[in-house]
Structures are given as structure tokens and as C-alpha cells.
């Protein structure tokens, strides 16, 4: 059985926790006090997550890197207000936890670099290394004002040999149903390999068309993404009708990264700008702007739970 460890570490001056497997040479580092972000994933020292501005910039401004959680909405909202379940919400553009894109649209939810996570479990055994944290939305007025749906959110990050799994569980904590619109933004890269030679596979069958603000128009089209070199292709697109399970592949230079939507994710954003050496296969529980449009938006009733998981396997 592979040897697993979990250790306290420091990353860019911030406290972190590193899960590792000695036999496979894979380790993942998490910064619990910065939104439980997975800030590093390495195989024998090679960094597989794009660092972009680094952990310091993420802490200061919410500029994404690594694998950040996007909650309670993934990507954008089309406006500073929404209504769900009879509750109408107006977002304060000056609120400290509200991030906005270059057009002023609410972006990536409220938990970017959020310091209020509490670690509830950390262990390493024959089954792997696991770190579990929880945040209580109902206990923070700065979170409840823009998202008045009390709930507890649990994130388990588990490494087993060469596979990292992130499992998110949401439980309403009041007599109010909670809308589900979260996702993740994994920035994958292949160090030392030219972007043009990266082999990609994307098991998507329908693209939701977006307007110039990157908001769904309500129209869609059938699509097939040809497996093969990334070459000069670029993506910033939203997809549905995914294979089950949906496994997205990035490979080249003797390395293969397979990101699989294990459960709970029905939509995917693929983001691969032509002038950057990374690609994001983003698991999403709902389409962009679902809190405003109501399209494909699910709600979890009090007493029930919603669980979603994805894994990253390295070979």
C-alpha cells in the first residue's frame, strides 16, 4: 500500500497543509485560511497547477489560481440582483466579499480567500490522506446579506495514491431551501511542454451560446470537440450534455491528467486563452447566471443534502 502523509507546511508565507503519497510522488497543498484553496498539485516536484499571480495575489484580491472554490455562484451573474424561492436579493457593489469582473458583473461567488473555514478532520492512513473543512454561512452576516440562504458547506480534499478528489457537501441549516450554483476553477498545466502539443479530450455534446458579457443567451448548439493537440485553439465556453462520467483529459510529454466529474456536476466551462499556458476544465452544478435566470437551477430542501465530487488522476 502506498505511504500517505499529511503535514503542516507554509506556502508563500501562509499556513498550509500538504497531503502526499511517497510511492507515486504526488502531493497536494491546501491553504485552509484562504478559502480551502488547493494551491499546488505536484508530481515528483513538477507543478501541475498554474500559479498565475500566486497565493499572495489571491489572498489580496481574489485573483484566481490553483483550484479555487466558486460559491455560491460559479463564474458570473448578469446583474446585481436576483430572486430565488420568493427571496429578492440586491447585491451591494461595495461589499468587501463581492468580486466583480472588468464589466462590473459579480464574479466567482463570495468565498475567494475566505478565512472562516474550520478544519473538522485531517488524517493519513492506508486509504489515503484526507483534509476536511466546514464553513457556516448562517454565522456570517457578510455572507448572508448577498446570499440569504443559511447552510453549512463542507469540503473534503482526499489524496489516494495519484488521484486527488474534492467532495463538496451542502446542508441547509434553517427552514429555507438553498439554491445550488457552485463550481470549481482548476488551472491545469503541463510544465516544460509546449502548449501547442498538449493533447486534450472533452466529452461534451452541447455548447450554450454566450453573449459578449459571457452570459448565456438561451440558445445552444450541438458540438464535438476533436480530441488532439490544443495547437492554436482557445476556449472560453460553457457546455452541457456531458458524458457520464465526464472525463476531461490533458496530456503530453509523458504525463496524463484526467479530470472526472464523479457526481453532481452537469455543466462545464472550458477556459484556455491562447496566450496563456493553462487549461481549465471547470465543474459546475448549474449554468452561468442560474441565480438570475433560474435556468437548470436546483434547490436543496431543509433536511436534505447536496453532494458533488470531482477527481484529478495523474499518470
C-alpha positions as CSV (number, residue, x, y, z in Angstrom):
1,X,0.0,0.0,0.0
2,X,1.2,3.5,-0.8
3,X,2.6,5.6,2.0
4,X,0.4,8.6,2.7
5,X,1.2,11.6,4.8
6,X,-0.4,14.9,5.9
7,X,1.9,17.7,7.1
8,X,1.7,21.3,8.2
9,X,3.6,23.4,5.7
10,X,3.9,27.1,4.7
11,X,3.2,28.4,1.2
12,X,4.2,31.9,0.2
13,X,4.2,32.8,3.9
14,X,0.7,31.4,4.5
15,X,-0.1,28.3,6.7
16,X,-0.9,25.3,4.5
17,X,-1.4,21.6,4.7
18,X,0.2,19.1,2.3
19,X,-1.2,15.7,1.5
20,X,1.3,13.4,-0.1
21,X,1.9,9.9,-1.3
22,X,5.5,8.7,-1.2
23,X,5.2,5.9,-3.7
24,X,3.6,7.9,-6.5
25,X,5.4,11.2,-5.8
26,X,2.1,13.1,-5.8
27,X,1.4,15.8,-3.3
28,X,-1.3,18.4,-3.0
29,X,-1.2,21.6,-0.8
30,X,-4.2,23.3,0.6
31,X,-4.4,26.8,2.3
32,X,-7.4,26.4,4.7
33,X,-7.3,30.0,5.9
34,X,-7.6,31.2,2.2
35,X,-10.8,29.6,1.2
36,X,-9.6,26.0,1.4
37,X,-7.9,26.6,-2.0
38,X,-5.8,23.8,-3.4
39,X,-2.8,26.0,-4.2
40,X,-0.4,23.3,-5.5
41,X,-0.6,19.8,-7.1
42,X,2.8,18.3,-7.9
43,X,4.1,15.0,-9.3
44,X,7.7,14.4,-8.3
45,X,8.2,18.1,-7.9
46,X,6.6,19.2,-11.2
47,X,3.8,21.8,-10.6
48,X,0.6,20.8,-12.4
49,X,-1.5,23.9,-11.4
50,X,-0.9,27.3,-12.9
51,X,0.2,29.7,-10.2
52,X,-0.7,32.9,-12.2
53,X,-0.4,35.8,-9.6
54,X,0.3,33.3,-6.8
55,X,-1.2,32.8,-3.4
56,X,-0.4,36.3,-2.2
57,X,-2.4,37.9,-5.0
58,X,-5.2,35.5,-4.4
59,X,-5.3,36.5,-0.7
60,X,-5.1,40.2,-1.5
61,X,-7.6,40.5,-4.4
62,X,-9.2,37.1,-5.1
63,X,-7.3,36.7,-8.4
64,X,-7.7,33.0,-9.0
65,X,-5.0,30.4,-9.3
66,X,-4.7,26.7,-8.3
67,X,-8.1,25.2,-7.7
68,X,-10.4,27.7,-6.0
69,X,-14.0,27.1,-4.9
70,X,-16.6,29.3,-6.6
71,X,-19.6,29.6,-4.2
72,X,-22.5,30.4,-4.1
73,X,-22.3,31.0,-7.8
74,X,-19.7,29.9,-10.4
75,X,-18.5,32.4,-12.9
76,X,-20.8,35.5,-13.5
77,X,-24.1,36.9,-12.7
78,X,-25.6,39.3,-15.3
79,X,-26.7,41.9,-12.7
80,X,-26.5,43.0,-9.1
81,X,-29.9,41.4,-8.1
82,X,-31.7,38.1,-8.3
83,X,-34.8,36.3,-6.9
84,X,-35.0,32.7,-5.8
85,X,-37.7,31.0,-3.8
86,X,-39.6,34.2,-3.1
87,X,-36.5,36.0,-1.8
88,X,-35.3,39.0,-3.7
89,X,-31.7,40.0,-3.2
90,X,-29.9,43.2,-4.1
91,X,-26.1,43.0,-4.1
92,X,-24.1,45.8,-2.7
93,X,-21.4,46.6,-5.2
94,X,-19.1,47.9,-2.4
95,X,-19.5,44.8,-0.2
96,X,-16.0,43.5,0.7
97,X,-16.7,39.9,-0.3
98,X,-18.2,40.7,-3.7
99,X,-15.7,40.3,-6.6
100,X,-16.5,41.8,-9.9
101,X,-15.2,41.3,-13.4
102,X,-14.0,44.0,-15.8
103,X,-17.5,44.8,-16.8
104,X,-18.7,45.2,-13.2
105,X,-20.5,41.9,-13.1
106,X,-20.5,39.8,-9.9
107,X,-17.8,37.1,-10.3
108,X,-16.8,33.8,-8.7
109,X,-19.1,34.0,-5.7
110,X,-18.2,35.1,-2.1
111,X,-15.6,32.6,-0.7
112,X,-12.5,33.7,-2.5
113,X,-9.7,33.5,0.1
114,X,-12.4,33.3,2.8
115,X,-10.7,32.9,6.3
116,X,-13.7,31.4,8.2
117,X,-13.1,27.7,7.3
118,X,-12.9,25.3,10.3
119,X,-10.9,22.1,9.9
120,X,-13.0,19.2,11.1
121,X,-10.8,16.2,10.1
122,X,-7.3,15.6,9.0
123,X,-5.7,12.1,8.7
124,X,-3.5,9.8,6.7
125,X,-3.9,6.1,6.6
126,X,-3.9,3.1,4.2
127,X,-6.9,4.7,2.4
128,X,-5.1,7.9,1.7
129,X,-4.6,11.4,3.2
130,X,-7.7,13.5,3.9
131,X,-8.4,17.1,4.9
132,X,-12.0,18.2,5.7
133,X,-13.2,21.7,6.4
134,X,-16.5,23.4,7.0
135,X,-17.9,26.9,6.8
136,X,-21.2,28.1,8.4
137,X,-22.9,30.5,6.0
138,X,-25.5,31.3,8.6
139,X,-23.0,32.6,11.1
140,X,-21.5,35.4,8.9
141,X,-23.6,38.5,8.1
142,X,-21.3,39.4,5.3
143,X,-22.1,36.1,3.6
144,X,-25.8,36.1,4.4
145,X,-26.5,39.6,3.1
146,X,-25.7,38.7,-0.6
147,X,-26.9,35.1,-0.2
148,X,-29.7,34.8,2.4
149,X,-29.9,31.0,2.5
150,X,-28.3,29.7,5.7
151,X,-26.4,26.5,5.2
152,X,-23.2,24.6,6.1
153,X,-20.7,23.8,3.4
154,X,-18.2,21.0,3.8
155,X,-15.2,20.4,1.6
156,X,-13.2,17.2,1.7
157,X,-9.9,17.0,-0.1
158,X,-8.5,13.5,-0.4
159,X,-5.4,12.1,-2.0
160,X,-5.2,8.4,-2.7
161,X,-2.0,7.4,-4.5
162,X,-2.0,9.5,-7.6
163,X,-5.6,10.7,-7.5
164,X,-7.0,13.8,-5.8
165,X,-10.7,14.0,-5.1
166,X,-12.7,17.1,-4.0
167,X,-16.1,16.4,-2.5
168,X,-18.4,19.3,-1.6
169,X,-21.5,18.7,0.6
170,X,-24.1,21.4,1.3
171,X,-26.7,21.1,4.1
172,X,-29.4,23.8,4.7
173,X,-29.2,25.0,8.3
174,X,-32.6,26.8,8.5
175,X,-36.1,26.3,7.3
176,X,-35.2,27.7,3.8
177,X,-34.3,25.8,0.7
178,X,-30.8,26.6,-0.7
179,X,-30.1,27.2,-4.4
180,X,-27.2,25.2,-5.8
181,X,-24.9,27.1,-8.2
182,X,-21.3,26.4,-7.1
183,X,-18.3,25.2,-9.0
184,X,-14.5,25.0,-9.1
185,X,-11.9,26.5,-11.4
186,X,-8.9,24.1,-11.8
187,X,-6.0,25.7,-13.6
188,X,-4.1,22.8,-15.2
189,X,-0.8,22.9,-16.9
190,X,2.0,20.7,-18.2
191,X,5.3,22.2,-17.2
192,X,8.1,22.0,-19.7
193,X,5.8,21.1,-22.6
194,X,4.8,23.5,-25.4
195,X,1.1,24.4,-25.1
196,X,0.6,23.7,-28.8
197,X,1.4,20.0,-28.3
198,X,-0.9,19.4,-25.3
199,X,-3.4,16.7,-26.1
200,X,-6.9,17.4,-24.9
201,X,-10.2,15.4,-24.7
202,X,-13.5,16.9,-23.7
203,X,-16.6,14.7,-23.5
204,X,-19.2,17.5,-24.2
205,X,-22.1,17.4,-26.7
206,X,-23.8,20.8,-26.5
207,X,-22.5,24.3,-26.2
208,X,-24.6,27.0,-24.5
209,X,-24.1,30.2,-26.5
210,X,-22.9,33.3,-24.6
211,X,-23.2,37.0,-25.2
212,X,-20.4,39.5,-25.2
213,X,-20.6,39.6,-21.4
214,X,-20.2,35.8,-21.2
215,X,-23.8,35.3,-20.1
216,X,-25.9,32.5,-21.7
217,X,-28.3,33.8,-24.4
218,X,-30.8,30.9,-24.0
219,X,-29.6,29.3,-27.3
220,X,-27.4,26.3,-27.7
221,X,-25.8,24.2,-30.4
222,X,-24.6,20.6,-30.8
223,X,-20.8,20.4,-30.7
224,X,-18.0,17.8,-30.9
225,X,-14.5,18.8,-29.7
226,X,-12.0,16.8,-31.7
227,X,-9.5,15.0,-29.4
228,X,-6.0,16.0,-30.3
229,X,-3.4,18.7,-29.9
230,X,-4.5,22.0,-28.4
231,X,-2.4,23.7,-31.1
232,X,-3.7,27.3,-31.6
233,X,-7.2,26.5,-30.3
234,X,-8.6,28.7,-27.5
235,X,-11.8,28.2,-25.3
236,X,-14.0,30.3,-23.1
237,X,-17.2,28.3,-23.5
238,X,-20.0,26.7,-21.5
239,X,-21.1,23.1,-22.2
240,X,-23.7,20.6,-21.1
241,X,-24.9,17.1,-22.2
242,X,-21.7,15.6,-20.7
243,X,-20.7,12.0,-20.9
244,X,-21.4,10.0,-17.7
245,X,-19.0,10.0,-16.1
246,X,-17.4,13.0,-17.9
247,X,-13.6,12.7,-18.0
248,X,-11.6,15.6,-19.4
249,X,-8.0,14.8,-20.4
250,X,-4.8,16.9,-20.7
251,X,-1.7,15.0,-21.7
252,X,1.7,15.3,-23.4
253,X,5.4,14.9,-22.6
254,X,4.8,11.5,-20.9
255,X,2.2,12.8,-18.5
256,X,-1.6,12.4,-18.5
257,X,-4.0,14.4,-16.2
258,X,-7.6,13.1,-16.2
259,X,-10.2,15.3,-14.5
260,X,-13.5,13.4,-13.9
261,X,-16.9,14.8,-12.8
262,X,-17.8,12.0,-10.4
263,X,-21.2,13.3,-9.3
264,X,-23.3,16.4,-9.0
265,X,-21.8,18.4,-11.9
266,X,-23.9,18.7,-15.0
267,X,-22.2,21.7,-16.7
268,X,-18.6,22.5,-17.6
269,X,-16.8,25.7,-18.6
270,X,-13.6,25.2,-20.6
271,X,-11.2,28.1,-20.4
272,X,-8.0,28.1,-22.4
273,X,-6.8,31.5,-23.5
274,X,-4.5,31.4,-26.5
275,X,-1.7,33.5,-24.8
276,X,-1.6,31.5,-21.5
277,X,-0.2,28.1,-20.8
278,X,-3.0,26.6,-18.9
279,X,-6.4,25.0,-19.5
280,X,-9.4,24.9,-17.1
281,X,-12.0,22.1,-17.1
282,X,-14.4,23.7,-14.7
283,X,-17.0,21.5,-12.9
284,X,-20.3,23.5,-12.4
285,X,-23.5,22.4,-10.7
286,X,-25.6,25.0,-12.7
287,X,-25.0,27.1,-15.8
288,X,-23.6,30.7,-15.6
289,X,-26.1,33.2,-14.3
290,X,-28.5,30.5,-12.9
291,X,-29.4,32.5,-9.8
292,X,-30.7,35.3,-12.1
293,X,-32.2,33.3,-15.0
294,X,-33.4,30.3,-13.0
295,X,-32.2,28.0,-15.8
296,X,-31.5,24.5,-14.6
297,X,-31.3,25.8,-11.0
298,X,-31.7,23.2,-8.3
299,X,-32.6,23.9,-4.7
300,X,-31.9,21.7,-1.6
301,X,-34.8,21.5,0.9
302,X,-34.2,21.7,4.6
303,X,-33.2,18.3,6.0
304,X,-31.7,17.2,2.7
305,X,-28.1,17.5,1.4
306,X,-26.4,18.1,-2.0
307,X,-23.1,16.4,-2.7
308,X,-20.8,16.9,-5.7
309,X,-17.4,15.4,-6.4
310,X,-14.7,15.5,-9.0
311,X,-11.3,13.9,-9.2
312,X,-7.9,14.6,-10.8
313,X,-5.9,11.5,-11.6
314,X,-2.3,11.8,-12.7
315,X,-0.4,9.2,-14.7
